[in-house]
């Protein structure tokens, strides 16, 4: 039966809490591969083994494991007895039909009771491979690296290493709620929190039916892609167009964007608290647009009791775009749409709003009523990956 050996990196530094982190990663791997013929998943010494039925599923297993936070790298491997002669036979059988110019052997001895040290395994196995295949040894830039890991009763041999997403397993760091637009930045911010082990709730503000349904469709697709990493996602869709109309009637144009943001933060915090989230997340970066200045951020954050996290705060646009491309959300984010950020936006928004001015401007609004109505009418969608028979849609 084929195996995949999964390695983690940051989890290994967690000391006494490491078993709990490993257990969470095992659970996530099991959930991510539930429909791919996986027979058994085991936590071994500093690694995880995934046993699956058929190589027909390997490409899909590789894709899913590559997206799963907490995994540093993984490899399709052959399991054998922890006996040097058996290891040699297994490796030579794997290499029988291959032709390369150079190679090296890398060994890891997880159980130090194995009678040979790692360098001894490398030298002797390398010598046997060279004698059988006639390949040149190159320790610096080999065309092929043969890897062997010896445990207590078994060993694993593999030839290729696949990169993982890194970070921590989703679900080990608590819940956060991310304000998700249809743009480039906020999906990247959400994903960064997923990689830090958070379960990320998504909150999207839209202006339907004043504007088209496109932004909601885009966000649903972005949420689906994020779900491939965190496996379960809750998305809230909040109607914001009527609130914006009332802001336009009561607030001077330069302060409207800041007031919009404060109202969004109040609504998002109410939803976050109800869903057990411990912080809010936004995709803002300092100075990226006129409203994202330190002065405005301070005034906006003042209405929230929860911490407001900005994972992208020090990044420039090129860095964010590159990460969005890697994540696979960039192509969705650049689809033209009309969202609430483009509705009733003043030509010259304030860049240095003052709390006293904004507080005075909000006196013309029934803030509590607007927040309560928005929260009550929000639509919730639950997504899962792999998809369950039906996703619930409730008001």
N, C-alpha and C positions, 0 to 999 in steps of 0.2 A: 504494500500500500504506500503510495507516495506521501511525502511529508514536506512541510514547510517549517524551517527554523526561523523564529521571530526573535530579533534582538531589540532590547530597549537600552536607553542610555541614561536619560535624566532620572528615570525611576530608580536606577541602581544607586543613586546618591541619597535615597530617602531614609536610610537607617532603619530604625525599628518599624516605621510605617510602610516599608517597602512591600511586605506581603499584601497589604490592603490595596496598594497601587497595582501590583501585579494581578491580583484577583479582579480588579476592575478592568484591566486591559484584556484579560482572558474573557471576561464577560462580553466586552465590546467586540472582540474578534469573533466570538461565537455568534453574536447577533448579526454581525456584518456578513457572515458566510453561511447563514442558516439555511439558505436554499441552494447551496452549491455542493451538496454531497459530502460535507465534512463529517467524519465519523467520530473523531476524538480530538480534544484540545487539552494539552497537559502543560502545567508550569513545571519546568525542570530547573536545573542549577543555572540561574542567571539568563534563562532563555525560555521560550515557549515553543512547543511543537504542535503543529496543526496537521493532523492526518486526514487525508481526503481520498475519495474513492477512485477518481479517474482523472487522467491528465487532460481530458476533454474540457474540464472546468478551470484549468490552470490560468488561462489568460484573464478570466473574470476574477479569480481569486487574487491574482497579482494586482489587478487594478484596484480592487476594494481594499486590500491591505496597504497599498501605497497611499491611500487617502486617509487612513485611520490614525488620528493623533496618538502619541505614546510609543509608536514604533520607530526605532532608529533605522533599521534595515531588516531585510528578510531574504531568505534563499530557499529555493527548491532543493531538497536534500535527500540523500539515501541513508537510511538508518541501518546499522550493522552491529555485530557484537564488538565489545570493547577489547579486541584482541588484535595485536599489530598485524599478524599475518592475514587475518580476515579483512582488516582495513585495507591492506595492500591489494588483495584480490578484488575488493569492491571498487577501489579507485581505478585499477587497471581495466576493469570491465567497463567503467564509465568512459574511459579515455580511448577505448579500443578503436573506435571509428573516427577519431578526431585527428586533425593535422594542424599543428601550430609551430611557429618558429622558436618560441621560447616559453618557459614556464618557471614558476616558483611554487613552493609549498609553504603554507602558513598553518600552524597548529596551535590549538588552545587546549590546555589540559585543565578542565574544570575540577576534576577530582585528582588531587595530588598523589593519591595512592597508586595511580597508574605507573608502572615500573619505568617508563621512559619519560624524560623531560620533553618539553615542547621543542627545543632545538634538536634533540636527538630524533624525535619523530620527523621533523622537517628534513634533516640530513639523510636519514635512512630511507624514508619514503621517496624523497627526491632522487636518490641514487637508483632505487628500483624503477622509478618512472623513466629516468634517463636511459637505463639499460634496456627497458622494454620498448620505448618509443623513439629513442635516439634524439630527443629534443635537447636544445641548449638551455642551460639554467641561466636565468637573468633575474637577479634580486631587486633591481631598480625599476625596470620597465618591462615586466613580463607580458607576453601576449595572453597568457592564461595563468590564473592563480588557482591552485588546488588547495581547498581549505578542509581541515579536519578538526573536529571538536570531540574530545574524549570525556565522557561522563563516568558514572560509577559502573553501570552494567552495559552501556551501549555507547556507540560513537556515531557521529554524523559526518558525512562527506558531501561537499557541494562545490560547484565551480563558478557560480555567478551570484553576485550580491545585488539585490534591488534596493533602491533608496526608499525610506519611509518618510512620513510627514514630520517626525520628531515631536517634541513637546510632551505633554502629559495626557493620559487617557481622559476622554470626555466624561464628566460626572464626578471628578475628584475634588473640584474646587468650588462647588456651589453654583447657584444660578445667577445670571445677570440678564438684563433686558436691554436689547439694542434697538435704537431708533434706526430703522432701515428704509432708506430711500431707494429709488430705482437707479441711482447713480453708481459711480465707480468706487467711491470711498467706503461707504458704510458696510458693504459686504466683506471687504477686506478687514475692517475693524471687527466685525462679528467673528470672522474666521480666526483672527488672532486670539480672541478670547476662547474660542473652541479649543485651540491648540494649547492654551494654558489650563485646560481641564475643566472649563466652565460649561454648563448647560446654558445655551443662549436662547432666551425668548426673543422673538422678533416683533417689532411694532412698526407698522407702516401707516403713515398719514396720507390720505388721498383726497382729491377734490371731486370725486364722482358724486352726482351726475353733472356737475358744472363742467368738468373736463372729462375726457374719455376714460375708458376702463384700462387703458394701456399700462399705466404705472402699476396697477394691481396685478396684471398678468405678468409683467416683468418681475415683480417682487416674488410672486408665487414660484417662478422658475428659479430665481436666485435662492429662495428658501429651500427648494428641492435640492439644489446643488450643495448647499450647506448641510442639509440633512444627510448627505452621503458621507459626511465626516463625523457628525455628532449623533446620527442614527435616529434620533427623535427630536422633532422641532415643533414648537407651538408658535403660530403666526397670528398676530392680531391686526385687523384692518380697521382703521379709525377714520371716519368721515370728518374732514376738516374744512371743507369749502365754505359751509355756512358760518363757521367761526371766523374765517378770514373776512367774510363780508361784514360781519359785525365789527371786527377790528378796523376795517377801512373807514367805517362810519364814525369811530370814536377816537382813533389814535392818529397823531400827526404822521405824515409819510416817512420821515427819517427813522422813526422809532418802531415802525410796523414789524420789520423783520425780527427785531429783538423780542417784541411782544409775542409774535408767532412762536418763536423758539421757547419762550417761557411757558406759554400755554401747552405746547407739545411736551415739555419736560414735566409739567404738572400732571398731565394726562398719563404720560408714560410711567411716572412714578406710582400713580394710583394703580395702574395695571400691574406694574412690577411687584408692588407690595402684596397684591391679591394673589399673585402666582408664586410667591416665595422667593423672589429675586432679591439679592443683597446689594446690587449696584446698577446704575444705568450706564450705557455705552453709546458713544456717538462716533461718527467718522470724521470729525472735525480735525483740521490741522491748522496751526497758527499761521495766520496771514494768507491762507489760500484764497479766500474771497473776502469781500469787504466786511461781512458780518462776523467773520471768524478772527477777531482780534482779542487780545487778552482782556481788554476792557469789557468788551461785549460778553465774553465767556464768563467773566466774574459776575456780571449782572444777571446773566441767564442762570448760572448755577445757584444763585442765591435763593431761588424759589424751591430748590430740592433739598430734602433731608437725606436722601441716599447719596452716596458718593457718585460722582460722574466721571467715568473712565474714558479717556481718549487715546486708544492704542496708536493712532497715527499722528499724534500731535506734533512730533518733530520731523515727520517725513515730508519730502517734496513730492510733486505730482508724478514725476517719472518713476520714483520708487513705488508709489502706490499702484500705478498702472502695471508695472512689471509683476507685482504680486497678484494683482487681479487676473492677469493673463495666466499665471501659474495655477491660480485657484480655479480658473475656468468660468469666472463670472463676467469678465471684461466684455465679451461678445454680446452678452445679454444687456449689460449696463449701457452700452452705447446705442442701443436701439432707440430711435427718436420717440419721445413720448411727451405728455403734458402732465406734470405732477404739481402738487400744492406749492412747491418751492418757486414755480414760475407764475403762480396766480397772484395778482394784486401786489406784485413786488415793486417797490418804489425805485426810481432811477438813481437816487442818491441816498442809500441807507446810512444810518449813523455808524461810524467806526469807533467812536468813544462814548458810548451811551453811559449815562450816569443813573445810578439806582433811583435817586430821588425823582428824576425826570420820568423814568419808566413807571415807577409806582404811581405817580400823578396821572400819567396817561392811561393807566389801567383802571382808574377810578370810574371811567365811563363805561366799563364792562362789568357784567355780572359773572365774574370769573368762576366762582364756585359752581354756578348753574351750568356754565358752558363745559366745565371739566366733567361734572357729573353726567350730563347728557352724552358727552362723547364716550365716556367709559361705558355707560349703560348700553349704548347702541353699537359698540365695537363688535366685530364679527371675529370669531376664533376659528382657526383651522389647525388641526393636528396632523402632522406629517410623520412618516416613519420610513426607514430604509433598512432592509428590503421592504417594499410596500406591503402593508397588511391588506386584508380583503377590502377594507373601505376606510377612508379618512373621515373623521367626524367633522361636521360643520355646524356650529351652534352660534347663536347670538349671545 
